[in-house]
Amino acid sequence: MSKIYIQGIGHYVPAKILSNQDLEQMVDTSDEWITTRTGIKKRHVVEKETCSDLAYQASLKALEDAGLKATDLTHIVLATFTPDTYVPNGASHLQKKLGCAPTPCFDINAACTGFLYALEVGRGLCLTNPKAKVLVVAAEALTSRVNFTDRSTCVLFGDAGGAVILSTEPGKAEVKNILIQADGSLGDLLTIKGGGSAYPPKLGEPIDEKYFVEMQGREVFKYAVRSMADICLELLAKENLSSKDIDLFIPHQANIRIIEALTKKLNLDVDKVFINVQNYGNTSAASIPLALSEAFEQKKIKKGDKVLLVAFGGGFTWGASLLQF
């Protein structure tokens, strides 16, 4: 089997910052309440930008990092549940902005686990097309689907994009392994129902709560910690490794309590855990590539490091990946 490598990494966040103090003016909450329960201090939010704008800027940075042009790409895989439009898909808008038609492009919706699902698909494309150069990008204009009257959810989310380029040519990091799993029976615990064929929009009807993120937080917390811990341990066992062999752990940046509980469950040294949730909030599918790109920029990753990624999202979906730099 061919080895698959990450050639380039990039991320992008919109300029506008929404702080906890800003949210205090919008909804019944406080900086102290948000910080102690989530670890979040601020988040970046779109104004006029769309999902494909975020994806485009992150993709440009990944292409530059890899020393490639958009026309070098053979495939585009976009992980998102907040595309510019349902048809065309989000990846088509991105492809148009990159100017690389007729490169095949499509979306993957696995919520916050979307990047790892897309990474697995990108790895498969490289294995079946050894000359492939696959852009795997995750972007969310998530605040477009946030109910800013619901204080239990509106404080959690932000907008961002992150991207990597995969190929069989040796690069920054080898994708050693990926595991992805799901349990659809738990889907109602974290959902956006409005607009789907089960809850179609009708002319003249008002937009209500079902068109925005709805979450049963305590139940999500329980399943998130357990599922992410289990899949990390399964992946490590497949690679004949233990948590002590990991040089850097990059978990989905949902909230600090989940990260702390997961770190404890895996018996990881807290100094090996990369955390940026305080600056961006939960950016869903973009969370992992955003954190990976920042960790690389900040030189938290050095040559030879083993980096473990893990995420959990609506569906429920979850997954983990091991990278060797």
DOTI-150102 format. One record per residue (C-alpha): residue number from 1; x, y, z. Coordinates in steps of 0.2 Angstrom, whole numbers. Layout:
REM DOTI-150102
+-----+-------+-------+-------+
:   i :     u :     v :     w :
+-----+-------+-------+-------+
: NUM :     X :     Y :     Z :
...
+-----+-------+-------+-------+
END
This chain:
REM DOTI-150102
+-----+-------+-------+-------+
:   i :     u :     v :     w :
+-----+-------+-------+-------+
:   1 :     0 :     0 :     0 :
:   2 :     6 :    17 :    -5 :
:   3 :    10 :    29 :     9 :
:   4 :     0 :    45 :    10 :
:   5 :     7 :    62 :    15 :
:   6 :     1 :    79 :    19 :
:   7 :    10 :    91 :     7 :
:   8 :     3 :   108 :    14 :
:   9 :    -7 :   115 :    28 :
:  10 :   -17 :   131 :    30 :
:  11 :   -31 :   140 :    39 :
:  12 :   -41 :   155 :    39 :
:  13 :   -53 :   164 :    51 :
:  14 :   -64 :   180 :    47 :
:  15 :   -58 :   196 :    54 :
:  16 :   -73 :   200 :    65 :
:  17 :   -71 :   195 :    83 :
:  18 :   -86 :   191 :    94 :
:  19 :   -81 :   192 :   112 :
:  20 :   -89 :   186 :   128 :
:  21 :   -92 :   204 :   132 :
:  22 :  -101 :   206 :   116 :
:  23 :  -112 :   192 :   119 :
:  24 :  -117 :   199 :   136 :
:  25 :  -126 :   213 :   127 :
:  26 :  -135 :   200 :   116 :
:  27 :  -141 :   187 :   127 :
:  28 :  -143 :   183 :   146 :
:  29 :  -125 :   177 :   149 :
:  30 :  -109 :   183 :   156 :
:  31 :   -90 :   181 :   152 :
:  32 :   -88 :   171 :   169 :
:  33 :  -102 :   159 :   164 :
:  34 :   -95 :   156 :   147 :
:  35 :   -77 :   155 :   152 :
:  36 :   -79 :   143 :   167 :
:  37 :   -91 :   131 :   157 :
:  38 :   -83 :   131 :   140 :
:  39 :   -66 :   139 :   141 :
:  40 :   -71 :   151 :   126 :
:  41 :   -66 :   169 :   127 :
:  42 :   -70 :   175 :   109 :
:  43 :   -74 :   168 :    92 :
:  44 :   -72 :   174 :    74 :
:  45 :   -88 :   177 :    64 :
:  46 :   -92 :   180 :    46 :
:  47 :  -100 :   196 :    41 :
:  48 :  -102 :   195 :    22 :
:  49 :   -91 :   180 :    19 :
:  50 :   -98 :   163 :    15 :
:  51 :   -92 :   145 :    18 :
:  52 :   -83 :   145 :     1 :
:  53 :   -74 :   161 :     5 :
:  54 :   -67 :   153 :    21 :
:  55 :   -62 :   137 :    12 :
:  56 :   -54 :   147 :    -2 :
:  57 :   -43 :   157 :     9 :
:  58 :   -37 :   142 :    19 :
:  59 :   -35 :   132 :     2 :
:  60 :   -23 :   146 :    -4 :
:  61 :   -12 :   145 :    11 :
:  62 :   -11 :   126 :    10 :
:  63 :    -7 :   127 :    -9 :
:  64 :     7 :   140 :    -5 :
:  65 :    13 :   129 :     9 :
:  66 :    14 :   114 :    -3 :
:  67 :    22 :   125 :   -17 :
:  68 :     8 :   120 :   -28 :
:  69 :    -5 :   129 :   -40 :
:  70 :   -24 :   126 :   -39 :
:  71 :   -22 :   119 :   -57 :
:  72 :   -11 :   105 :   -49 :
:  73 :   -26 :    98 :   -39 :
:  74 :   -34 :    82 :   -45 :
:  75 :   -49 :    82 :   -32 :
:  76 :   -57 :    94 :   -20 :
:  77 :   -66 :    87 :    -5 :
:  78 :   -75 :   100 :     6 :
:  79 :   -81 :    95 :    24 :
:  80 :   -95 :   106 :    29 :
:  81 :  -113 :   107 :    34 :
:  82 :  -115 :   126 :    31 :
:  83 :  -112 :   127 :    12 :
:  84 :  -115 :   142 :     2 :
:  85 :  -130 :   133 :    -6 :
:  86 :  -137 :   116 :    -7 :
:  87 :  -135 :   115 :   -25 :
:  88 :  -122 :   118 :   -32 :
:  89 :  -112 :   110 :   -18 :
:  90 :  -100 :   120 :    -7 :
:  91 :   -85 :   112 :   -16 :
:  92 :   -91 :   118 :   -33 :
:  93 :   -91 :   136 :   -26 :
:  94 :   -74 :   133 :   -20 :
:  95 :   -68 :   126 :   -36 :
:  96 :   -75 :   141 :   -46 :
:  97 :   -65 :   153 :   -35 :
:  98 :   -49 :   142 :   -36 :
:  99 :   -51 :   142 :   -55 :
: 100 :   -47 :   123 :   -57 :
: 101 :   -61 :   116 :   -67 :
: 102 :   -64 :   102 :   -72 :
: 103 :   -57 :    95 :   -56 :
: 104 :   -70 :    84 :   -47 :
: 105 :   -77 :    91 :   -31 :
: 106 :   -89 :    86 :   -18 :
: 107 :   -95 :    89 :     0 :
: 108 :   -95 :    78 :    15 :
: 109 :  -106 :    82 :    30 :
: 110 :  -101 :    73 :    46 :
: 111 :  -103 :    89 :    56 :
: 112 :   -88 :    92 :    68 :
: 113 :   -80 :    75 :    62 :
: 114 :   -81 :    81 :    44 :
: 115 :   -62 :    84 :    42 :
: 116 :   -57 :    67 :    48 :
: 117 :   -71 :    59 :    36 :
: 118 :   -64 :    70 :    22 :
: 119 :   -46 :    65 :    26 :
: 120 :   -51 :    46 :    25 :
: 121 :   -59 :    49 :     8 :
: 122 :   -44 :    59 :     2 :
: 123 :   -33 :    45 :     7 :
: 124 :   -43 :    33 :    -3 :
: 125 :   -43 :    44 :   -18 :
: 126 :   -24 :    45 :   -17 :
: 127 :   -22 :    26 :   -15 :
: 128 :   -33 :    23 :   -31 :
: 129 :   -25 :    37 :   -40 :
: 130 :    -6 :    37 :   -36 :
: 131 :    -3 :    54 :   -45 :
: 132 :   -17 :    62 :   -36 :
: 133 :   -16 :    79 :   -27 :
: 134 :   -31 :    80 :   -16 :
: 135 :   -37 :    96 :    -7 :
: 136 :   -45 :    91 :     9 :
: 137 :   -53 :   107 :    16 :
: 138 :   -65 :   110 :    30 :
: 139 :   -75 :   126 :    32 :
: 140 :   -90 :   132 :    42 :
: 141 :  -100 :   148 :    42 :
: 142 :  -107 :   141 :    57 :
: 143 :  -114 :   156 :    65 :
: 144 :  -127 :   157 :    51 :
: 145 :  -135 :   142 :    59 :
: 146 :  -134 :   148 :    77 :
: 147 :  -149 :   154 :    87 :
: 148 :  -143 :   170 :    96 :
: 149 :  -157 :   169 :   108 :
: 150 :  -152 :   152 :   114 :
: 151 :  -139 :   155 :   127 :
: 152 :  -134 :   137 :   129 :
: 153 :  -128 :   136 :   111 :
: 154 :  -125 :   153 :   104 :
: 155 :  -109 :   155 :   115 :
: 156 :  -101 :   140 :   108 :
: 157 :   -98 :   142 :    90 :
: 158 :   -87 :   152 :    78 :
: 159 :   -82 :   152 :    59 :
: 160 :   -66 :   146 :    51 :
: 161 :   -58 :   136 :    37 :
: 162 :   -43 :   124 :    37 :
: 163 :   -35 :   114 :    23 :
: 164 :   -22 :   101 :    19 :
: 165 :   -16 :    94 :     3 :
: 166 :   -13 :    75 :     1 :
: 167 :    -3 :    65 :   -11 :
: 168 :     9 :    50 :   -12 :
: 169 :    24 :    61 :   -13 :
: 170 :    34 :    63 :     4 :
: 171 :    29 :    78 :    13 :
: 172 :    27 :    86 :    30 :
: 173 :    18 :    72 :    38 :
: 174 :    13 :    54 :    34 :
: 175 :    -5 :    50 :    37 :
: 176 :    -2 :    33 :    47 :
: 177 :   -20 :    28 :    50 :
: 178 :   -38 :    35 :    51 :
: 179 :   -53 :    27 :    60 :
: 180 :   -70 :    34 :    58 :
: 181 :   -87 :    28 :    66 :
: 182 :  -105 :    33 :    68 :
: 183 :  -121 :    30 :    77 :
: 184 :  -136 :    37 :    69 :
: 185 :  -148 :    32 :    83 :
: 186 :  -141 :    46 :    93 :
: 187 :  -144 :    60 :    80 :
: 188 :  -158 :    69 :    88 :
: 189 :  -146 :    74 :   102 :
: 190 :  -137 :    87 :    91 :
: 191 :  -146 :    92 :    76 :
: 192 :  -152 :   106 :    63 :
: 193 :  -169 :    99 :    57 :
: 194 :  -176 :   114 :    47 :
: 195 :  -174 :   114 :    28 :
: 196 :  -172 :    95 :    26 :
: 197 :  -184 :    85 :    17 :
: 198 :  -192 :    79 :    33 :
: 199 :  -194 :    97 :    38 :
: 200 :  -196 :   106 :    22 :
: 201 :  -197 :   125 :    21 :
: 202 :  -214 :   132 :    15 :
: 203 :  -218 :   149 :     8 :
: 204 :  -225 :   161 :    20 :
: 205 :  -220 :   150 :    36 :
: 206 :  -208 :   159 :    48 :
: 207 :  -191 :   152 :    52 :
: 208 :  -191 :   144 :    69 :
: 209 :  -179 :   136 :    81 :
: 210 :  -177 :   120 :    71 :
: 211 :  -168 :   129 :    58 :
: 212 :  -153 :   132 :    70 :
: 213 :  -142 :   121 :    81 :
: 214 :  -151 :   112 :    94 :
: 215 :  -141 :   102 :   107 :
: 216 :  -144 :    92 :   122 :
: 217 :  -128 :    97 :   130 :
: 218 :  -126 :    84 :   144 :
: 219 :  -130 :    69 :   134 :
: 220 :  -118 :    75 :   120 :
: 221 :  -104 :    78 :   133 :
: 222 :  -106 :    60 :   139 :
: 223 :  -105 :    52 :   122 :
: 224 :   -92 :    63 :   115 :
: 225 :   -79 :    59 :   129 :
: 226 :   -82 :    41 :   129 :
: 227 :   -83 :    39 :   110 :
: 228 :   -67 :    49 :   107 :
: 229 :   -57 :    40 :   121 :
: 230 :   -62 :    23 :   114 :
: 231 :   -58 :    27 :    96 :
: 232 :   -41 :    34 :   101 :
: 233 :   -37 :    19 :   111 :
: 234 :   -42 :     8 :    96 :
: 235 :   -31 :    17 :    84 :
: 236 :   -16 :    17 :    96 :
: 237 :   -18 :    -2 :    98 :
: 238 :   -18 :    -4 :    79 :
: 239 :    -2 :     5 :    78 :
: 240 :     6 :    -4 :    93 :
: 241 :     7 :    12 :   103 :
: 242 :     1 :    19 :   119 :
: 243 :    -4 :    37 :   124 :
: 244 :    14 :    40 :   131 :
: 245 :    20 :    38 :   113 :
: 246 :    10 :    53 :   107 :
: 247 :    20 :    69 :   106 :
: 248 :     5 :    81 :   103 :
: 249 :   -14 :    78 :   105 :
: 250 :   -26 :    88 :    95 :
: 251 :   -44 :    85 :   100 :
: 252 :   -59 :    93 :    93 :
: 253 :   -60 :   111 :   101 :
: 254 :   -78 :   109 :   107 :
: 255 :   -76 :   115 :   125 :
: 256 :   -63 :   115 :   138 :
: 257 :   -72 :   103 :   149 :
: 258 :   -73 :    89 :   136 :
: 259 :   -55 :    92 :   132 :
: 260 :   -50 :    90 :   150 :
: 261 :   -61 :    75 :   153 :
: 262 :   -54 :    66 :   137 :
: 263 :   -36 :    70 :   142 :
: 264 :   -39 :    62 :   159 :
: 265 :   -47 :    47 :   152 :
: 266 :   -33 :    44 :   140 :
: 267 :   -20 :    47 :   154 :
: 268 :   -11 :    61 :   143 :
: 269 :     1 :    74 :   149 :
: 270 :    -8 :    90 :   148 :
: 271 :     8 :    98 :   141 :
: 272 :     5 :    87 :   126 :
: 273 :   -13 :    94 :   122 :
: 274 :   -15 :   108 :   110 :
: 275 :   -29 :   120 :   114 :
: 276 :   -35 :   135 :   105 :
: 277 :   -54 :   134 :   109 :
: 278 :   -52 :   150 :   120 :
: 279 :   -49 :   160 :   104 :
: 280 :   -61 :   152 :    91 :
: 281 :   -74 :   142 :   100 :
: 282 :   -81 :   127 :    92 :
: 283 :   -78 :   129 :    73 :
: 284 :   -86 :   111 :    69 :
: 285 :   -77 :   103 :    54 :
: 286 :   -64 :   117 :    53 :
: 287 :   -59 :   114 :    71 :
: 288 :   -45 :   100 :    68 :
: 289 :   -37 :   108 :    53 :
: 290 :   -37 :   125 :    61 :
: 291 :   -28 :   118 :    77 :
: 292 :   -16 :   107 :    67 :
: 293 :   -11 :   122 :    56 :
: 294 :    -9 :   134 :    71 :
: 295 :     1 :   120 :    80 :
: 296 :    13 :   119 :    65 :
: 297 :    14 :   138 :    63 :
: 298 :    18 :   139 :    82 :
: 299 :    32 :   126 :    80 :
: 300 :    23 :   115 :    93 :
: 301 :    26 :   101 :    80 :
: 302 :    44 :    95 :    76 :
: 303 :    51 :    82 :    64 :
: 304 :    48 :    65 :    70 :
: 305 :    33 :    69 :    81 :
: 306 :    18 :    58 :    82 :
: 307 :     2 :    68 :    82 :
: 308 :   -15 :    61 :    87 :
: 309 :   -31 :    70 :    80 :
: 310 :   -49 :    66 :    86 :
: 311 :   -66 :    73 :    84 :
: 312 :   -84 :    70 :    88 :
: 313 :   -99 :    78 :    80 :
: 314 :  -118 :    77 :    76 :
: 315 :  -124 :    61 :    68 :
: 316 :  -117 :    55 :    80 :
: 317 :  -100 :    54 :    71 :
: 318 :   -83 :    52 :    78 :
: 319 :   -65 :    48 :    71 :
: 320 :   -47 :    48 :    75 :
: 321 :   -31 :    50 :    65 :
: 322 :   -12 :    47 :    68 :
: 323 :     0 :    58 :    59 :
: 324 :    19 :    56 :    59 :
: 325 :    29 :    72 :    55 :
+-----+-------+-------+-------+
END
